[in-house]
Amino acid sequence: MHAQGASDGQRCDTGGTGVVMDPFAVAQQLGNAPDPFALASVLAEWKPEASCRHTRGAGVSANLWDGEKFPGGFGVTQIRIPDYWTLRERSSQLFNDNLYARGLIRRLITNEINTGLKLQAEPNDELISSLSETNAEDWAENVENRFEIWAATPALCDYEGKRIFPKLQADARREALIEGDTLVVLRHDRRTGLPKVQLIRGGRVTTPLRRPINDARKIINGVELDDRGREIAFHVRGNTFGESMRIPAFGPKSGKRFAWLEFGSDKRMDSVRGMPLLGIILQSLKELDRYRDSEQRAATINALLAMFIRKEQDKPGTNPFSAGAVRRTIVQGDADNAGAAREFNIAESIPGVVFEELQTGEVPESFNTSRPNVNYGKFETAVVQAIAWANEVPPEILTLAFSNNYSASKAAVNEFKAYITRVRSEFGSSFCQPIYIEWLTAEILGERITASGLLESKRDPLAYAEFGAWVRAVWAGPVKPSIDLGKDVRAYVEAIESGSPLISATRASEDLFGVRFKTVLKRRARELRAVRGMNDDLGISNDPPAPQPMAPGTSAANTQALVERVIEELEDYGPNPRPLN
């Protein structure tokens, strides 16, 4: 498959078929100069094995590139169809039996969910005509307080009545990581009118075994799709063989969202189901665990073989171990080649036995062994680092081994923060936000929360801006403690003092401590009122000492101005703060 010369120095050999094509004639048909890429596309449609070259001037070649630098360099191209059932079962087995798999999943859950993602309602008052900025803050705080109570009551939020909402988050995320996805179903509580969350393992979502012959529904791996590829229902395996239950994704009349799949890892566009997080590293985890068990077993056996008697001369033995033993037994082993059972004499010696009158040529010798392998730790570390890298987790965080300097540890934490931020944003949008919207709708229908225009905008597709403004929220999780809090605090203080538009007291409070600045102000106001009350009881003046004059523009003056501004905001709450709506 190469170019063959001609009288005019140009033609193409199309794989030994005897058909010759003129590249310049093809180029004229394409309406431009001889372009090897255009020629390759034309030849690919005509015969995929063809290649083209012309020898006029410097020479141009056109070949079909498939990623190989030389024939056979890539190897066999495999078109893989996921066996979701086997992948889920093997992933579940490793989570139960393999310490590496269990450690990886638990590390991710602890850092991603921890004590749960908390609601921070942030309605956009600029898009809601009936809501001012002050009213928006009061409305958001009232919504957060009511949602917090609902989330902390298992009888209200859990369909089984056992778990609080943060525990539901952790269970949904864990099962999604292990099995690839988790089915989330919202059930309506007729007593309260509020939604309840039901979680179903992804392994139970399967295509029904008993289907009518004329059933034309498109069901792929338990997910029923419409003509546009949208999820319209999920089929869940029952407790008895062949039993299946169909759960619609949306209400047939209201269009209300009833159920959806929560995915644990990356999912390709055309894939219907999620891939277990451990799917790509199943064999590596299994072999690494076998290697660890083998080394541990070898070390144990070698530790039992403490000493033996080496005979340097052909003389009768004295059996020093048996002679000094206090207990003897016989152990019967497997049969030898002749079929006879093998027996071994075992003796347990008193600690500190001294061998006397050994025969000439008998020398006590320690059993020297090279197990466990001295390179096992390095090999394990290399494999664990690859596993951590594949899952976007720094090895230091995965293994909880922080032995590097401050800069390296800070870099690892920052990289992991980027991963945590992305995962929390995606999980909050896919799991928490739909639940919050249905809860908020139920509260408005029950006239426990007022949101003028929200229900109307939810039903009107053209009013998406107003609806999005009402339900806008952030799902924030616990903040990892700072490695050096003093450095971070000083950096934020200097940034605020410099008047940087990129930083604020609110941002600093959330980044450093995971608490909203408004909450900090309320807490400080309560503390200030308590201190003032105590001083009044003790007869101590609450008037602050007169401040010393400071040179304007200095760091101390800027700090003093910041403190005075915070005190003014605290005093706005006063001894009798206004009630929240």
Secondary structure as GFF3:
##gff-version 3
##sequence-region A 1 581
A	DSSP	beta_strand	10	13	.	.	.	ID=ss1
A	DSSP	beta_strand	20	21	.	.	.	ID=ss2
A	DSSP	alpha_helix	23	30	.	.	.	ID=ss3
A	DSSP	alpha_helix	36	46	.	.	.	ID=ss4
A	DSSP	beta_strand	52	54	.	.	.	ID=ss5
A	DSSP	beta_strand	60	62	.	.	.	ID=ss6
A	DSSP	alpha_helix	84	97	.	.	.	ID=ss7
A	DSSP	alpha_helix	99	112	.	.	.	ID=ss8
A	DSSP	beta_strand	118	121	.	.	.	ID=ss9
A	DSSP	alpha_helix	133	151	.	.	.	ID=ss10
A	DSSP	alpha_helix	154	157	.	.	.	ID=ss11
A	DSSP	alpha_helix	165	179	.	.	.	ID=ss12
A	DSSP	beta_strand	181	188	.	.	.	ID=ss13
A	DSSP	beta_strand	195	201	.	.	.	ID=ss14
A	DSSP	three_ten_helix	202	204	.	.	.	ID=ss15
A	DSSP	beta_strand	218	220	.	.	.	ID=ss16
A	DSSP	beta_strand	223	225	.	.	.	ID=ss17
A	DSSP	beta_strand	231	237	.	.	.	ID=ss18
A	DSSP	beta_strand	244	248	.	.	.	ID=ss19
A	DSSP	beta_strand	259	263	.	.	.	ID=ss20
A	DSSP	three_ten_helix	279	281	.	.	.	ID=ss21
A	DSSP	alpha_helix	282	304	.	.	.	ID=ss22
A	DSSP	beta_strand	307	311	.	.	.	ID=ss23
A	DSSP	alpha_helix	320	323	.	.	.	ID=ss24
A	DSSP	beta_strand	325	335	.	.	.	ID=ss25
A	DSSP	beta_strand	341	349	.	.	.	ID=ss26
A	DSSP	beta_strand	362	366	.	.	.	ID=ss27
A	DSSP	alpha_helix	376	390	.	.	.	ID=ss28
A	DSSP	alpha_helix	395	399	.	.	.	ID=ss29
A	DSSP	alpha_helix	406	427	.	.	.	ID=ss30
A	DSSP	pi_helix	428	432	.	.	.	ID=ss31
A	DSSP	alpha_helix	433	445	.	.	.	ID=ss32
A	DSSP	alpha_helix	454	459	.	.	.	ID=ss33
A	DSSP	three_ten_helix	461	463	.	.	.	ID=ss34
A	DSSP	alpha_helix	464	471	.	.	.	ID=ss35
A	DSSP	beta_strand	473	476	.	.	.	ID=ss36
A	DSSP	alpha_helix	485	497	.	.	.	ID=ss37
A	DSSP	alpha_helix	505	513	.	.	.	ID=ss38
A	DSSP	alpha_helix	517	538	.	.	.	ID=ss39
A	DSSP	alpha_helix	555	571	.	.	.	ID=ss40
###
